[in-house]
Amino acid sequence: MDIEARSSLKLLNMRYSRLDRKAIGNLSSEQMKFFGILEQIEEGEFVAIPELCGAIHLNPVLVAFSCLSGDGATEELEMTIGTLFETRLLRATENFLGILKENGCNMPFTVILDDCEPRRVWRWGREQKDITDWCKMVIEDSDIPNGWSVNLWSDLEGRPALSFEDVLAEMSKPTYALVIHQHLEYMRKFPNKKLIGNFKGAALRRVAGYAFQGLILEQKMPEAILCQTETPWSVKDPIYNPLRQIPLPIIHPYPERR
């Protein structure tokens, strides 16, 4: 059975809303082919289907964050360009990109390394320039698969109208208390050795970090489709959206249980 036939069967089985079906119906045959391939590699459910279809109309770019690893006690980063380049995720990424390419959907794949996270979220005291220079060095020394682009968050962010500190102040308001609390409970279950300070402050900074990323992606890469590399999806997916005008389209090409 070909991709289009399998996609048609999945469309019948998935609970798409009327608005979702309308957006899907507006895709061209070539765009529908791409949408169908995404359906086949989806491990859960798409987030923001009308916005996903909108990104497909804009010549989409698949984007994935690769989380840095390090030790908060020594404030030292590991000699790696993040979790996406660990064997299991690397193979899974090459697999689904290969499926896309085999079906004529050869599109950009952008990996983002958040070199600002150690200071903003983990509260490290190291100079930002030192962290950024380290990340640049590791990228240059790493074996990057053909067709992949690895970019630093600081380069993508540039000089935004709304700074991270502005977003942090906004997310401190009572409006966002529940989402902060939910992330706090998650962090208590899964402590992170990279963090310095208490969990409550870290949860606020972490949620503000996601919200800031979502906002900058909307401004700088409106055609982006996020390939979610973090779990659990119910915790991670929604917190990109508090400050966006439209939700961030997200796909899940990796199993939630790893």
PEKA-V771297 format. One line per field, one symbol per residue. ss: DSSP state (H for helix, E for strand, - for the rest). burial: 1 if it has 9 or more other ideal C-beta (glycine too) atoms within 8 Angstrom, else 0. A space follows every 10 residues. Layout:
ss: ???
burial: ???
This chain:
ss: --HHHHHHHH HHH----HHH HHHHH---HH HHHHHHHHHH H-----E-HH HHHHHHH--- EEEEE----E E----EE--- --HHH-HHHH HHHHHHHHHH HH------EE EEE---HHHH -------HHH HHHHHHHHHH H------EEE EEHHHHH--- ---HHHHHHH H--HHHHHHH HHHHHHHHH- --------HH HHHHHHHHHH HHHHHHHHHH ---EEEE--- --HHHHHHHH ---------E E-------
burial: 0011011101 1000000001 1111001000 1111111111 1100011111 1111110001 1111111111 0100101001 1111100011 0111011011 1010101011 1111111111 1111010100 1101110110 0100000101 1111011001 0001001101 1000010011 1111011000 0101100010 1111111111 1111111100 1011111110 1010111011 1111000111 11110100
